[in-house]
Amino acid sequence: MPAAENDWRSFQKPPAAELQSRLTPKEYEVTQEEGTEPPFDNAYWNNHQDGIYVDVVSGEPLFSSRDKYDSGTGWPSFTCPLEAGNLKELQDRRLFMPRTEVRSKRADSHLGHVFPDGPAPTGLRYCMNSAALRFIPKERLEEEGYGEYAKLFS
């Protein structure tokens, strides 16, 4: 999305029908229906490029490749968010044990979960679904309206 169209700071979530037409079926299932994609069979679990990950719905900056690591789980995992204010955490009791769900602040997209079993320095593992994310390589940050994050990779 060109910089002129990238207005994530004033994002207003569109109706479900519009989101369904904009997103792939998997993106919609994950972000709007709290789905989970399969491990080791998703776009970013093994991505090693420099860049940032944004919410596929709103474009909110969420994570940096600088904080990404191989957790061995088959999903993209991060030690901390790029912009903590763009995330919200909720208690999730849908499975056999309570978990902490991670959602984007503006779009309210289900992203994944955060667990207290990650590496230093935070000890956290933000385990995300690739279908909830869009990756922007460092070379395209300026062009796509995320130039303020280019300094992370210089």
Residue frames relative to the residue before (quaternion, step in Angstrom):
aa qw qx qy qz dx dy dz
M 1.0000 0.0000 0.0000 0.0000 0.00 0.00 0.00
P 0.4472 -0.7030 0.4834 0.2685 3.61 -0.73 0.99
A 0.6804 -0.5202 0.3361 0.3918 3.55 -1.20 0.62
A 0.6381 0.5443 -0.3399 0.4255 3.61 0.94 -0.80
E 0.7132 0.4298 -0.2523 0.4930 3.60 1.09 -0.66
N 0.6026 0.5800 -0.3510 0.4211 3.58 1.25 -0.36
D 0.1923 0.7844 -0.5598 0.1855 3.54 -0.07 1.28
W 0.0536 0.8581 -0.5085 0.0473 3.56 0.85 0.97
R 0.5943 0.5955 -0.3708 0.3933 3.61 1.09 -0.58
S 0.7669 0.2824 -0.1761 0.5487 3.60 1.12 -0.54
F 0.2314 0.8154 -0.4979 0.1836 3.57 1.22 0.48
Q 0.0822 -0.7461 0.6596 0.0393 3.54 -1.08 0.86
K 0.4385 -0.7209 0.4693 0.2605 3.56 -0.67 1.08
P 0.3480 -0.7478 0.5263 0.2065 3.60 -0.77 1.01
P 0.6701 -0.4822 0.3632 0.4319 3.60 -1.25 0.21
A 0.6868 -0.5112 0.3407 0.3885 3.55 -1.25 0.56
A 0.6452 0.5330 -0.3354 0.4325 3.62 0.90 -0.84
E 0.6550 0.4957 -0.3139 0.4762 3.59 1.00 -0.78
L 0.6385 0.5154 -0.3267 0.4689 3.58 0.99 -0.81
Q 0.6404 0.5308 -0.3291 0.4471 3.59 0.96 -0.81
S 0.6853 0.4657 -0.2936 0.4767 3.58 1.02 -0.66
R 0.6791 0.4965 -0.2802 0.4623 3.61 1.15 -0.59
L 0.7534 0.3852 -0.1938 0.4964 3.57 1.01 -0.84
T 0.5287 -0.5656 0.5016 0.3860 3.54 -1.26 0.32
P 0.6645 -0.4921 0.3522 0.4384 3.62 -1.16 0.31
K 0.6638 0.4954 -0.3126 0.4649 3.62 0.96 -0.80
E 0.6336 0.5210 -0.3327 0.4653 3.62 0.95 -0.81
Y 0.6615 0.4978 -0.3060 0.4701 3.57 0.94 -0.86
E 0.6491 0.5262 -0.3169 0.4487 3.59 0.88 -0.94
V 0.7009 0.4640 -0.2734 0.4676 3.58 0.85 -0.95
T 0.7725 0.4019 -0.2238 0.4378 3.60 0.62 -1.08
Q 0.7871 0.3422 -0.1689 0.4846 3.60 0.96 -0.81
E 0.7708 0.3136 -0.1677 0.5286 3.59 1.16 -0.55
E 0.4698 -0.7236 0.3977 0.3124 3.56 1.35 0.36
G 0.2578 0.7850 -0.5116 0.2358 3.53 1.02 0.89
T 0.2572 -0.7246 0.6120 0.1850 3.52 -1.38 0.06
E 0.3343 -0.7391 0.5484 0.2031 3.54 -0.87 0.93
P 0.6157 -0.5732 0.3760 0.3885 3.60 -1.14 0.41
P 0.5137 -0.6276 0.4785 0.3365 3.59 -1.09 0.64
F 0.8404 0.1948 -0.1767 0.4739 3.54 -1.25 0.65
D 0.7086 0.3578 -0.2475 0.5555 3.61 1.26 0.17
N 0.5506 0.5526 -0.4112 0.4716 3.53 0.76 1.16
A 0.7165 -0.5401 0.2626 0.3549 3.54 -1.17 0.62
Y 0.8505 0.2728 -0.0981 0.4389 3.61 0.78 -0.91
W 0.3916 0.7411 -0.4892 0.2411 3.62 1.14 -0.06
N 0.7932 0.2502 -0.1169 0.5427 3.58 1.05 -0.74
N 0.3682 0.7259 -0.4968 0.3010 3.60 1.15 0.53
H 0.1007 -0.8205 0.5624 0.0182 3.57 -0.77 1.06
Q 0.4218 0.7052 -0.4690 0.3238 3.61 1.24 0.25
D 0.4811 -0.6244 0.5285 0.3152 3.55 -1.29 0.47
G 0.4301 0.6740 -0.5261 0.2897 3.54 -0.99 0.89
I 0.4761 -0.6516 0.4994 0.3151 3.54 -1.28 -0.28
Y 0.3308 -0.7045 0.5964 0.1964 3.51 -1.33 0.44
V 0.0909 -0.7978 0.5959 0.0107 3.54 -0.85 1.05
D 0.6281 -0.5118 0.4233 0.4055 3.56 -1.29 0.35
V 0.4648 -0.7034 0.4692 0.2626 3.59 -0.77 1.03
V 0.6694 0.4938 -0.2943 0.4706 3.60 1.15 -0.53
S 0.8388 0.2414 -0.0819 0.4811 3.59 0.66 -1.12
G 0.4350 -0.6879 0.4700 0.3415 3.57 1.13 -0.59
E 0.3635 0.7381 -0.4948 0.2796 3.60 1.26 0.13
P 0.4251 -0.6843 0.5210 0.2821 3.64 -0.85 0.88
L 0.1143 -0.8420 0.5270 0.0119 3.58 -0.70 1.08
F 0.8257 -0.0252 0.0864 0.5569 3.59 0.72 -1.07
S 0.3033 -0.7239 0.5917 0.1837 3.53 -1.30 0.49
S 0.5554 -0.5946 0.4625 0.3523 3.55 -1.15 0.61
R 0.5528 0.6159 -0.3856 0.4080 3.62 1.21 -0.43
D 0.7413 0.3675 -0.2046 0.5230 3.59 1.18 -0.55
K 0.4960 0.6477 -0.4241 0.3932 3.59 1.29 0.18
Y 0.0410 0.7911 -0.6097 0.0289 3.56 -1.09 0.70
D 0.5243 -0.6181 0.4822 0.3325 3.55 -1.27 0.36
S 0.1625 -0.8202 0.5454 0.0582 3.55 -0.31 1.28
G 0.4735 -0.6819 0.4318 0.3527 3.58 1.28 -0.22
T 0.5613 0.6381 -0.3701 0.3752 3.59 1.28 0.03
G 0.4867 -0.6743 0.4296 0.3520 3.59 1.19 -0.45
W 0.6594 0.3993 -0.3113 0.5557 3.57 1.31 0.26
P 0.5655 -0.5698 0.4413 0.4010 3.61 -1.11 0.46
S 0.0634 -0.8087 0.5843 -0.0239 3.56 -0.81 1.07
F 0.1153 -0.7947 0.5959 0.0023 3.52 -1.06 0.90
T 0.4685 -0.6815 0.4867 0.2813 3.59 -1.14 0.62
C 0.7981 -0.0289 0.0376 0.6007 3.59 1.18 -0.51
P 0.5399 -0.6112 0.4568 0.3552 3.57 -1.20 0.37
L 0.5464 -0.5783 0.4944 0.3501 3.53 -1.30 0.41
E 0.7760 0.0570 0.0097 0.6281 3.55 1.01 -0.93
A 0.2913 -0.7972 0.5022 0.1657 3.59 -0.06 1.27
G 0.6357 0.5551 -0.3271 0.4252 3.60 1.07 -0.64
N 0.6428 0.5117 -0.3238 0.4692 3.59 1.27 -0.23
L 0.6761 0.4372 -0.2894 0.5176 3.58 1.30 0.11
K 0.0652 -0.7438 0.6575 0.1016 3.50 -1.30 0.39
E 0.2649 -0.7658 0.5736 0.1200 3.52 -1.14 0.77
L 0.0685 -0.7909 0.6081 -0.0039 3.54 -1.00 0.94
Q 0.5054 -0.6171 0.5035 0.3320 3.56 -1.16 0.56
D 0.1064 -0.7893 0.6046 0.0118 3.58 -0.84 1.06
R 0.0311 -0.8209 0.5693 -0.0335 3.58 -0.54 1.19
R 0.3475 0.7850 -0.4594 0.2281 3.58 1.21 0.44
L 0.7355 0.3581 -0.2344 0.5252 3.61 1.08 -0.46
F 0.8020 -0.3435 0.2358 0.4280 3.53 -1.34 -0.25
M 0.7860 0.1573 -0.1017 0.5891 3.60 1.19 -0.37
P 0.5546 -0.5960 0.4385 0.3807 3.59 -1.10 0.52
R 0.0555 -0.7776 0.6262 0.0081 3.55 -1.07 0.83
T 0.4056 -0.6767 0.5491 0.2756 3.54 -1.32 0.23
E 0.2519 -0.7725 0.5715 0.1147 3.53 -0.53 1.25
V 0.2111 -0.7514 0.6134 0.1205 3.56 -1.14 0.74
R 0.0162 -0.7850 0.6179 -0.0410 3.55 -0.87 1.09
S 0.4967 -0.6153 0.5029 0.3490 3.56 -1.20 0.43
K 0.5692 -0.6480 0.3969 0.3140 3.54 -1.04 0.81
R 0.7738 0.3857 -0.2131 0.4549 3.60 0.66 -1.07
A 0.7579 0.3677 -0.2043 0.4987 3.60 0.86 -0.90
D 0.2875 -0.7715 0.5058 0.2574 3.58 1.24 -0.42
S 0.2772 0.7696 -0.5184 0.2494 3.57 1.09 0.75
H 0.4077 -0.6401 0.5844 0.2874 3.55 -1.07 0.75
L 0.1628 -0.8112 0.5590 0.0538 3.57 -0.75 1.10
G 0.6934 -0.3598 0.3089 0.5425 3.57 0.94 -0.93
H 0.5227 -0.6076 0.4880 0.3457 3.54 -1.12 -0.77
V 0.2702 -0.7221 0.6057 0.1968 3.55 -1.28 0.37
F 0.1185 -0.7963 0.5931 0.0120 3.54 -0.97 0.99
P 0.4613 -0.7041 0.4702 0.2652 3.61 -1.10 0.63
D 0.5578 0.6243 -0.3798 0.3934 3.62 1.09 0.63
G 0.4189 0.7287 -0.4473 0.3057 3.57 1.16 0.54
P 0.6444 -0.5353 0.3869 0.3854 3.56 -1.31 0.08
A 0.6557 -0.4349 0.4140 0.4577 3.54 -1.36 0.00
P 0.5945 -0.0840 -0.7879 -0.1370 1.63 -2.26 0.89
T 0.6856 0.5236 -0.2990 0.4080 3.63 1.11 -0.37
G 0.3356 -0.7381 0.5113 0.2848 3.59 1.09 -0.66
L 0.6060 0.5569 -0.3492 0.4480 3.57 1.28 0.19
R 0.1586 -0.7448 0.6400 0.1031 3.52 -1.31 0.55
Y 0.1397 -0.7585 0.6351 0.0437 3.53 -0.42 1.29
C 0.0853 -0.8163 0.5709 -0.0220 3.55 -0.19 1.35
M 0.0477 -0.8578 0.5095 -0.0483 3.56 -0.18 1.33
N 0.4428 -0.6362 0.5576 0.2970 3.53 -1.31 0.34
S 0.4830 -0.6662 0.4845 0.2968 3.59 -0.84 0.94
A 0.6338 0.5642 -0.3313 0.4125 3.59 1.01 -0.79
A 0.6582 0.4863 -0.3107 0.4835 3.61 1.21 -0.33
L 0.7131 0.4476 -0.2217 0.4919 3.56 1.30 -0.26
R 0.1365 -0.7115 0.6736 0.1463 3.50 -1.38 0.33
F 0.2865 -0.7693 0.5517 0.1475 3.56 -0.80 1.03
I 0.1088 -0.7667 0.6310 0.0474 3.54 -1.01 0.92
P 0.3438 -0.7560 0.5167 0.2078 3.62 -0.43 1.18
K 0.6573 -0.5459 0.3501 0.3840 3.57 -1.12 0.68
E 0.6382 0.5489 -0.3288 0.4281 3.60 1.05 -0.70
R 0.7428 0.4032 -0.2179 0.4880 3.61 1.15 -0.45
L 0.3810 0.7609 -0.4657 0.2427 3.59 1.26 -0.01
E 0.6638 0.4958 -0.3067 0.4685 3.61 0.84 -0.94
E 0.6885 0.5143 -0.2745 0.4314 3.53 0.76 -1.11
E 0.7553 0.3926 -0.2080 0.4818 3.59 1.00 -0.77
G 0.6222 -0.6025 0.3210 0.3831 3.57 1.28 0.26
Y 0.6162 0.5273 -0.3469 0.4710 3.58 1.23 0.40
G 0.1632 0.8508 -0.4851 0.1192 3.57 1.16 0.63
E 0.5843 0.5990 -0.3741 0.3997 3.59 1.10 -0.59
Y 0.6888 0.4737 -0.2812 0.4712 3.62 1.19 -0.41
A 0.4409 0.7125 -0.4469 0.3134 3.60 1.26 -0.13
K 0.6055 0.5874 -0.3556 0.4024 3.60 1.06 -0.70
L 0.5597 0.6131 -0.3891 0.3993 3.60 1.17 -0.45
F 0.7802 0.3526 -0.1486 0.4949 3.56 1.14 -0.67
S 0.5482 0.6129 -0.4099 0.3949 3.61 1.21 0.35
